[in-house]
Amino acid sequence: MERREFLKQAAAAAALTGLHNPAGQAAPVEAKLTGAAARTPLPIVKTVNGIGRRKLGRADAEVSIIGIGGYHLGLSNVAEPEAIRIIRTALDQGINFLDNCWDYNAGVSEQRMGKALEDGYRQKAFLMTKIDGRTGTAARQQLEQSLTRLKTDHIDLLQIHEVIRMTDPEQAFQPGNVIDVLQQARKEGKIRFIGFTGHKSPDIHVHMIETAAKHGFTFDTVQMPVNALDEHFNSFGQTVIPVAEKHGMAILGMKPLSNGAILKASSVSAPEALHYAMSVPVTITITGCESMANLEQALSVARNYKPMTEQEKLAVLQKTAPNAEGGKFEAYKSSHIYDGTFNNPQWLG
């Protein structure tokens, strides 16, 4: 049996034992969690203003247990002064991890973050952004644009964005393409760590990790959807987390509310969904904030954080299970709606 097929079958077997009975109804009380869902994150190594921090995998860095997503900060309904206030308040309150991407809102998200990082705030931040470019030329151009927009001479973590095609790993590792560019940029001091992201298929993530290993390379980080819907369908948590852990990679969880779908598909509240996403083996959970109210909610969850017990996690998953079939509320897995590089292939180079 090939490794990828084994992992797929293992993930299915590791799904929530007893979560459904044959009629598809809610699980009985004796249902159990298995696999990654049954475990808790790495320990917190220190606390800053009440916000815990963890070691970033095997890397020499510490990051807050919650991070601020950059996409929402560049939306047209969020005024620039509000976006800057959200970022600076987060940094002042103990969050240090900032997420962004070269393509978010045509660069507005990075530009606003760059303005927020002036006046000494860059020194408070662990700054991450992503690029879409796969060819050497596109990767170099996007990296330089991101540095300019973010008003910095270095990015702490640079990730390859949207690894969503099974051919992406081979393309990334072709001589002269993005991996070579990023390794050179690290030698030049423009970036510190290298990772990749994606939201389409756990099989593709595993293939990226395995392809890297064949080339003698190990990513520092991997980013993926980790939430209470993911456990039920084509689960990143069950399939990718164990593989990433074996390589010492930091695990960055995103989409804790499944782009808001959890709130529509179940009775799970936003704080409850965020708490669940933070209670599985992740290094950090990245959440989007469009307002100070969103930020205060995230800060509250982080400050009062204790991992959910198995029974608490099971209760959340029982609420999300009835509407999880086929990934219908995880459109980023089951459609191209959220695939920026599918709709804009020129970004790949």
C-alpha positions as CSV (number, residue, x, y, z in Angstrom):
1,M,0.0,0.0,0.0
2,E,1.4,3.4,-0.9
3,R,2.1,5.8,2.0
4,R,-0.4,8.4,0.9
5,E,-3.2,5.8,0.6
6,F,-2.2,4.4,4.0
7,L,-2.4,7.9,5.6
8,K,-5.8,8.5,4.0
9,Q,-7.1,5.3,5.5
10,A,-5.5,5.9,8.8
11,A,-7.1,9.3,9.0
12,A,-10.5,7.8,8.3
13,A,-9.9,5.2,11.0
14,A,-8.7,8.0,13.4
15,A,-11.9,9.9,12.9
16,L,-14.3,10.4,15.8
17,T,-15.1,6.9,17.0
18,G,-18.8,6.6,17.5
19,L,-19.6,10.1,16.5
20,H,-22.5,9.0,14.3
21,N,-24.7,6.0,14.6
22,P,-25.9,4.2,11.4
23,A,-28.8,6.6,11.1
24,G,-26.5,9.6,11.1
25,Q,-27.7,10.9,14.4
26,A,-25.6,12.5,17.1
27,A,-23.2,10.3,18.9
28,P,-23.9,8.5,22.2
29,V,-22.1,9.6,25.3
30,E,-19.6,6.8,24.9
31,A,-18.2,8.3,21.7
32,K,-14.4,8.8,21.8
33,L,-11.9,11.1,20.2
34,T,-8.8,9.5,18.6
35,G,-5.8,10.7,16.7
36,A,-4.8,14.4,16.7
37,A,-8.2,15.5,17.9
38,A,-7.7,13.7,21.2
39,R,-4.4,15.4,21.9
40,T,-3.5,18.9,23.2
41,P,-1.0,21.5,22.0
42,L,2.6,21.8,23.0
43,P,3.1,23.5,26.4
44,I,3.3,27.3,26.8
45,V,6.8,28.4,27.5
46,K,6.1,31.9,28.8
47,T,3.3,34.5,29.0
48,V,3.4,38.1,27.8
49,N,0.6,40.3,29.1
50,G,-1.5,37.2,29.8
51,I,-1.0,35.8,26.3
52,G,0.8,32.4,26.2
53,R,3.7,31.8,23.8
54,R,5.1,28.6,22.3
55,K,8.3,27.6,20.6
56,L,7.9,27.7,16.8
57,G,8.6,24.0,16.1
58,R,12.3,23.4,16.0
59,A,13.0,27.1,15.0
60,D,14.7,29.5,17.4
61,A,11.6,31.7,17.9
62,E,8.6,32.0,20.2
63,V,5.1,33.0,19.0
64,S,1.8,33.8,20.7
65,I,-0.8,31.1,20.8
66,I,-3.1,33.3,18.8
67,G,-2.2,35.3,15.7
68,I,-3.9,38.1,13.7
69,G,-4.9,37.3,10.2
70,G,-4.0,39.9,7.6
71,Y,-6.7,39.4,5.0
72,H,-9.5,41.0,6.9
73,L,-7.4,44.1,7.7
74,G,-7.4,45.1,4.1
75,L,-11.1,44.8,3.4
76,S,-13.0,47.8,2.1
77,N,-15.4,47.8,5.0
78,V,-12.4,48.2,7.5
79,A,-11.1,51.7,7.6
80,E,-7.3,52.0,7.5
81,P,-7.0,53.7,10.9
82,E,-9.1,50.9,12.4
83,A,-6.8,48.3,10.8
84,I,-3.8,50.0,12.2
85,R,-5.4,50.2,15.7
86,I,-6.2,46.5,15.6
87,I,-2.6,45.6,14.8
88,R,-1.0,47.9,17.3
89,T,-3.4,47.0,20.1
90,A,-2.8,43.3,19.5
91,L,1.0,43.8,19.7
92,D,0.6,46.0,22.8
93,Q,-1.6,43.3,24.5
94,G,0.8,40.4,24.0
95,I,0.0,39.0,20.6
96,N,3.2,39.0,18.4
97,F,2.3,36.8,15.4
98,L,1.0,38.7,12.3
99,D,-0.2,36.9,9.2
100,N,-0.3,38.4,5.7
101,C,0.0,37.6,2.0
102,W,1.3,39.4,-1.1
103,D,-2.0,39.0,-2.8
104,Y,-4.4,40.0,0.0
105,N,-6.7,42.7,-1.2
106,A,-4.3,43.7,-4.0
107,G,-1.6,44.5,-1.6
108,V,-3.7,46.7,0.7
109,S,-3.4,44.3,3.6
110,E,0.4,44.4,3.5
111,Q,0.5,48.2,3.1
112,R,-1.7,48.8,6.1
113,M,0.3,46.4,8.2
114,G,3.5,48.2,7.1
115,K,2.1,51.4,8.4
116,A,1.0,49.8,11.6
117,L,4.6,48.5,12.1
118,E,6.1,51.9,12.1
119,D,7.0,53.8,15.3
120,G,8.8,50.9,16.8
121,Y,6.0,48.3,16.4
122,R,8.1,46.2,14.0
123,Q,10.3,45.1,17.0
124,K,7.2,43.7,18.8
125,A,6.1,41.5,15.9
126,F,6.9,38.1,14.5
127,L,6.0,39.0,10.9
128,M,4.8,36.4,8.5
129,T,3.7,36.8,4.9
130,K,3.2,34.6,1.9
131,I,3.9,34.7,-1.8
132,D,2.3,33.0,-4.8
133,G,5.2,33.0,-7.2
134,R,6.5,29.6,-8.2
135,T,9.0,30.6,-10.8
136,G,12.2,32.3,-9.6
137,T,11.3,35.6,-11.3
138,A,7.8,35.8,-9.8
139,A,9.0,34.7,-6.3
140,R,11.8,37.3,-6.2
141,Q,9.5,40.1,-7.4
142,Q,6.7,39.3,-4.9
143,L,9.2,39.0,-2.0
144,E,10.7,42.4,-2.8
145,Q,7.2,43.9,-3.1
146,S,6.2,42.5,0.3
147,L,9.3,43.9,1.9
148,T,8.5,47.3,0.5
149,R,4.8,47.3,1.5
150,L,5.6,46.0,5.0
151,K,8.3,48.6,5.4
152,T,10.8,46.2,6.7
153,D,14.2,44.8,5.8
154,H,13.3,41.3,6.8
155,I,10.3,39.0,7.2
156,D,10.4,36.5,10.0
157,L,8.5,33.7,8.2
158,L,7.9,33.6,4.5
159,Q,5.5,30.9,3.3
160,I,4.6,29.5,-0.1
161,H,0.9,30.3,-0.5
162,E,-1.8,28.1,-1.8
163,V,-0.1,24.7,-2.3
164,I,-3.4,23.4,-3.7
165,R,-2.4,21.3,-6.7
166,M,-0.6,17.9,-6.5
167,T,2.0,19.3,-9.0
168,D,2.9,22.3,-6.8
169,P,5.6,20.5,-4.8
170,E,7.6,19.3,-7.8
171,Q,7.3,22.8,-9.4
172,A,8.5,24.5,-6.2
173,F,11.6,22.4,-6.0
174,Q,12.6,22.7,-9.6
175,P,16.1,24.3,-9.9
176,G,15.8,28.1,-9.9
177,N,12.2,28.2,-8.7
178,V,10.7,29.4,-5.4
179,I,12.5,27.1,-3.0
180,D,15.9,28.2,-4.4
181,V,14.9,31.8,-4.2
182,L,13.7,31.6,-0.6
183,Q,16.9,29.8,0.5
184,Q,19.0,32.5,-1.1
185,A,16.8,35.2,0.6
186,R,17.4,33.5,3.9
187,K,21.2,33.6,3.3
188,E,20.8,37.3,2.5
189,G,18.9,38.0,5.8
190,K,15.7,38.9,4.1
191,I,13.7,36.1,5.7
192,R,14.4,33.9,8.7
193,F,12.1,30.9,8.3
194,I,10.4,29.1,5.4
195,G,7.0,27.4,5.3
196,F,4.0,26.6,3.1
197,T,0.2,26.9,3.3
198,G,-2.8,25.4,1.6
199,H,-6.5,24.7,2.2
200,K,-7.4,22.2,-0.5
201,S,-6.3,18.7,0.4
202,P,-4.3,17.0,3.2
203,D,-2.8,14.7,0.6
204,I,-1.3,17.6,-1.1
205,H,0.2,18.9,2.1
206,V,1.7,15.5,2.8
207,H,3.1,15.3,-0.7
208,M,4.8,18.7,-0.2
209,I,6.4,17.5,3.0
210,E,7.6,14.3,1.4
211,T,8.8,16.0,-1.7
212,A,10.9,18.4,0.5
213,A,12.4,15.4,2.3
214,K,13.4,13.9,-1.0
215,H,15.3,17.1,-1.7
216,G,17.0,17.1,1.7
217,F,14.8,20.1,2.9
218,T,12.5,20.5,5.8
219,F,10.0,23.3,6.1
220,D,10.0,25.2,9.4
221,T,6.2,25.6,9.3
222,V,3.0,24.3,7.7
223,Q,-0.3,26.2,7.7
224,M,-3.7,24.5,7.3
225,P,-7.3,24.7,8.2
226,V,-7.8,23.4,11.8
227,N,-11.4,23.7,13.1
228,A,-14.4,21.7,14.3
229,L,-15.6,21.0,10.7
230,D,-12.3,19.8,9.5
231,E,-12.4,16.7,11.7
232,H,-15.4,15.3,9.8
233,F,-14.2,15.6,6.2
234,N,-10.8,15.1,4.5
235,S,-9.2,16.2,7.7
236,F,-6.0,18.2,7.8
237,G,-5.8,17.7,11.5
238,Q,-5.9,13.9,11.4
239,T,-3.7,13.5,8.3
240,V,-1.1,16.3,8.2
241,I,-0.5,17.1,11.9
242,P,1.2,13.7,12.7
243,V,3.4,14.0,9.6
244,A,4.4,17.6,10.4
245,E,5.2,16.7,14.0
246,K,7.6,14.0,12.9
247,H,9.6,16.6,11.0
248,G,9.6,19.1,13.8
249,M,7.5,21.6,11.9
250,A,5.5,24.2,13.6
251,I,1.8,23.8,12.9
252,L,-0.1,27.0,12.1
253,G,-3.9,26.6,12.3
254,M,-6.1,28.8,10.3
255,K,-9.8,29.3,9.6
256,P,-10.9,28.4,13.2
257,L,-14.5,29.4,12.2
258,S,-14.2,27.8,8.8
259,N,-14.7,31.3,7.2
260,G,-17.8,31.8,9.5
261,A,-19.4,28.6,8.3
262,I,-19.3,26.9,11.7
263,L,-21.6,29.7,13.0
264,K,-24.1,29.0,10.2
265,A,-23.9,25.2,10.2
266,S,-24.1,24.6,14.0
267,S,-25.0,26.1,17.4
268,V,-21.3,26.5,18.2
269,S,-20.4,30.1,19.2
270,A,-17.4,32.0,17.8
271,P,-15.5,31.9,21.1
272,E,-16.3,28.2,21.4
273,A,-15.1,27.5,17.9
274,L,-11.9,29.4,18.5
275,H,-11.3,27.6,21.8
276,Y,-11.7,24.2,20.0
277,A,-9.2,25.2,17.3
278,M,-6.7,26.1,19.9
279,S,-7.2,22.8,21.8
280,V,-5.7,20.4,19.2
281,P,-1.9,20.0,18.5
282,V,-1.2,23.4,16.9
283,T,1.5,25.9,17.6
284,I,-0.7,28.9,16.9
285,T,-4.2,29.7,15.8
286,I,-4.6,32.5,13.3
287,T,-7.9,34.4,13.4
288,G,-9.2,37.3,11.3
289,C,-10.3,40.5,13.0
290,E,-12.4,43.1,11.2
291,S,-13.0,45.2,14.3
292,M,-11.8,46.0,17.8
293,A,-14.7,43.8,19.1
294,N,-13.3,40.8,17.2
295,L,-9.8,41.5,18.6
296,E,-11.2,41.8,22.2
297,Q,-13.0,38.5,21.8
298,A,-9.8,36.8,20.6
299,L,-7.8,38.3,23.4
300,S,-10.3,37.1,25.9
301,V,-10.2,33.5,24.6
302,A,-6.4,33.6,24.6
303,R,-6.0,35.1,28.1
304,N,-8.5,32.6,29.6
305,Y,-7.1,29.7,27.6
306,K,-6.9,26.2,28.9
307,P,-7.2,23.3,26.4
308,M,-10.6,21.8,26.1
309,T,-11.1,18.4,27.7
310,E,-11.9,15.5,25.5
311,Q,-15.5,15.7,26.5
312,E,-15.7,19.4,25.7
313,K,-14.1,18.8,22.3
314,L,-16.5,15.9,21.6
315,A,-19.5,18.1,22.5
316,V,-18.4,20.7,20.0
317,L,-17.8,18.1,17.3
318,Q,-21.2,16.5,17.9
319,K,-22.7,20.0,17.1
320,T,-20.8,20.3,13.9
321,A,-21.2,16.7,12.6
322,P,-24.7,16.9,11.2
323,N,-23.8,19.4,8.5
324,A,-20.3,18.3,7.8
325,E,-21.0,15.8,5.1
326,G,-19.0,16.2,1.9
327,G,-17.3,19.4,3.1
328,K,-20.4,21.4,2.0
329,F,-19.5,24.1,4.6
330,E,-15.8,23.9,3.8
331,A,-15.9,25.5,0.4
332,Y,-12.1,26.1,0.4
333,K,-11.8,22.3,0.2
334,S,-14.7,21.5,-2.1
335,S,-14.7,24.4,-4.6
336,H,-12.5,27.0,-6.2
337,I,-14.2,30.0,-4.5
338,Y,-11.2,30.7,-2.3
339,D,-8.4,29.6,-4.7
340,G,-6.8,32.9,-5.6
341,T,-4.1,31.3,-7.8
342,F,-6.8,29.2,-9.6
343,N,-8.6,32.4,-10.6
344,N,-5.4,34.3,-11.1
345,P,-2.8,31.8,-12.5
346,Q,-0.5,34.7,-13.6
347,W,0.4,35.1,-9.9
348,L,2.3,31.8,-10.1
349,G,4.7,33.2,-12.7
